[in-house]
Amino acid sequence: MKLYASYTSPFARHCRIALLQGNLECEFIDTDYVQSAANSATQKVPFLEDGDLKLTDSCSILYHFATKSATTFIKDIAEQELFCMVNTCLDATINLFLLERDGITVQSSAYLQRQQDRIDTTLQALNESLAKQSTSLNTAEMRLACFIDWAIFRKRISIDGLNNLQALLDTARKDAHFIATAIPGSV
């Protein structure tokens, strides 16, 4: 298998964690925007080649890794909902981050303000949904931890006052695979 990704992408980090969790062999190929545009129909990272199989989204990649390692990808509808909420918030946060690099800000666009509002309300909802914490994270919670860690590193969000999100991140930061895949320069 070959995973084309970057070390900073929260989507790619989650895939790298799943590889470690499943004890799967995979070549990691550091990939930038130009390479992903040339080699993936979705023009984003991560993407995966496993023989003739080509996957262009982290969700299908995670499912593939879970299947290969005989583990559960997502166990029930509640976890699926959490996973989807995290992806919505993560997509909006990444889009605002990239648009701001191009000089397009929330203040200049009503649509982007709605995206910021979406991030804010989703963070609140995610915090409320995590009322009970465990010591090991499921797929959706690990996705959330990857998002929060990336968003704090990029100075995109604050989780001040969002105690359940902070507790989840604290739990993740004790996980050996989460530590091993930390964003370069973040620790």
C-alpha positions in Angstrom: 0.0 0.0 0.0 1.0 3.6 -0.6 -0.5 6.5 1.3 0.0 9.8 -0.3 -0.5 12.5 2.3 1.0 15.3 4.2 2.3 15.4 7.8 0.1 18.3 8.7 -3.3 17.2 7.3 -5.7 16.1 10.1 -7.3 13.7 7.6 -4.0 12.1 6.8 -3.0 12.0 10.5 -6.1 10.0 11.2 -5.1 7.5 8.5 -1.6 7.3 9.8 -3.0 6.5 13.3 -5.3 3.8 11.8 -2.3 2.2 10.1 -0.4 2.1 13.5 -3.5 0.8 15.3 -4.0 -2.0 12.7 -0.3 -2.8 12.6 -0.5 -2.4 8.8 2.5 -1.9 6.4 2.2 1.1 4.2 4.6 3.3 2.4 4.0 7.0 3.3 4.6 9.5 0.5 4.7 13.1 1.5 2.5 14.9 -1.0 1.7 18.5 -1.7 -1.1 20.3 -3.5 0.5 20.1 -6.9 1.0 16.3 -6.6 -2.4 15.7 -5.2 -4.0 17.7 -8.1 -2.1 15.6 -10.6 -2.7 12.2 -9.0 -6.1 12.3 -7.4 -9.5 13.1 -9.0 -10.5 14.9 -5.7 -7.2 16.9 -5.8 -6.7 16.5 -2.1 -4.8 14.4 0.4 -4.8 11.8 1.6 -5.2 9.2 -1.2 -4.3 5.6 -1.2 -3.1 3.0 -3.7 -3.4 -0.6 -2.7 -2.7 -2.7 -5.9 -5.4 -1.8 -8.3 -7.5 -0.2 -5.6 -7.4 3.6 -5.6 -9.1 5.5 -2.8 -9.4 9.3 -2.7 -11.0 10.1 0.6 -9.9 9.5 4.2 -13.2 8.0 5.1 -12.9 5.2 2.6 -9.2 4.8 3.4 -10.1 4.4 7.1 -12.8 1.8 6.2 -10.3 -0.1 4.1 -7.7 -0.1 6.9 -10.3 -1.3 9.4 -11.3 -4.1 7.0 -7.7 -5.2 6.4 -7.0 -5.3 10.1 -10.4 -6.9 11.0 -11.4 -4.1 13.3 -14.6 -2.0 13.6 -14.6 1.2 11.6 -17.7 2.8 13.1 -19.8 0.8 15.5 -23.2 2.5 15.5 -25.3 5.4 14.3 -24.3 7.7 17.2 -20.6 7.3 16.4 -21.4 7.8 12.7 -23.2 11.1 13.5 -20.3 12.3 15.6 -17.9 11.4 12.8 -20.0 13.3 10.2 -20.3 16.3 12.5 -16.5 16.4 13.0 -16.0 16.2 9.2 -18.4 19.1 8.6 -16.6 21.2 11.1 -13.2 20.2 9.9 -14.1 20.9 6.2 -15.4 24.4 7.1 -12.4 25.2 9.2 -9.9 24.1 6.5 -11.8 26.1 3.9 -11.7 29.2 6.0 -8.0 28.6 6.6 -7.1 28.2 2.9 -9.3 31.2 1.8 -7.7 33.4 4.4 -4.3 32.5 2.9 -5.7 33.9 -0.4 -6.9 37.1 1.4 -10.6 36.2 1.5 -11.8 36.6 5.1 -15.0 36.0 7.1 -15.5 39.8 7.2 -15.7 40.0 3.4 -18.3 37.4 2.8 -21.7 36.5 4.3 -21.2 32.9 3.2 -17.9 32.7 5.0 -19.5 34.2 8.1 -22.1 31.3 8.0 -19.1 28.9 7.8 -17.6 30.5 10.9 -21.0 30.2 12.7 -21.2 26.6 11.6 -17.8 25.9 13.2 -18.8 27.7 16.4 -22.1 25.9 16.8 -20.7 22.5 15.9 -17.9 22.9 18.4 -20.5 23.5 21.1 -22.6 20.5 20.0 -19.5 18.3 19.9 -18.5 19.4 23.4 -22.0 18.6 24.6 -22.0 15.2 22.9 -18.9 14.1 24.8 -20.5 14.2 28.3 -19.0 10.8 29.1 -15.3 10.2 28.4 -13.5 6.9 28.0 -9.7 6.2 28.2 -9.6 4.9 24.6 -11.0 6.7 21.7 -13.2 5.3 19.0 -12.9 6.3 15.3 -15.1 9.4 15.6 -13.4 10.6 18.7 -9.9 10.1 17.2 -11.1 12.1 14.2 -12.2 14.8 16.5 -8.9 14.8 18.4 -7.0 15.1 15.1 -9.2 18.0 14.1 -8.9 19.8 17.4 -5.1 19.4 17.6 -4.7 20.6 14.0 -7.1 23.6 14.5 -5.3 24.7 17.7 -1.9 24.3 15.9 -3.1 26.5 13.0 -4.7 28.9 15.5 -8.2 28.3 13.9 -10.2 27.6 17.1 -10.1 27.9 20.8 -11.5 25.3 23.1 -11.4 27.5 26.2 -14.6 26.7 28.2 -15.2 23.5 26.1 -14.2 21.2 28.9 -15.2 18.0 27.2 -13.3 18.8 24.1 -10.3 19.6 26.2 -10.6 16.3 28.1 -10.8 14.4 24.8 -7.7 16.1 23.5 -5.9 15.4 26.8 -6.8 11.7 26.5 -5.6 11.6 22.9 -2.3 13.3 23.8 -1.6 10.3 26.0 -2.2 7.8 23.2 1.0 6.4 21.7 -0.2 6.5 18.1 -1.5 10.1 18.5 1.9 11.1 19.9 3.7 9.3 17.1 1.8 11.1 14.4 2.0 14.6 16.0 2.2 17.5 13.6 5.9 18.4 13.1 6.7 21.5 15.2 3.6 21.2 17.3 5.3 19.6 20.4 
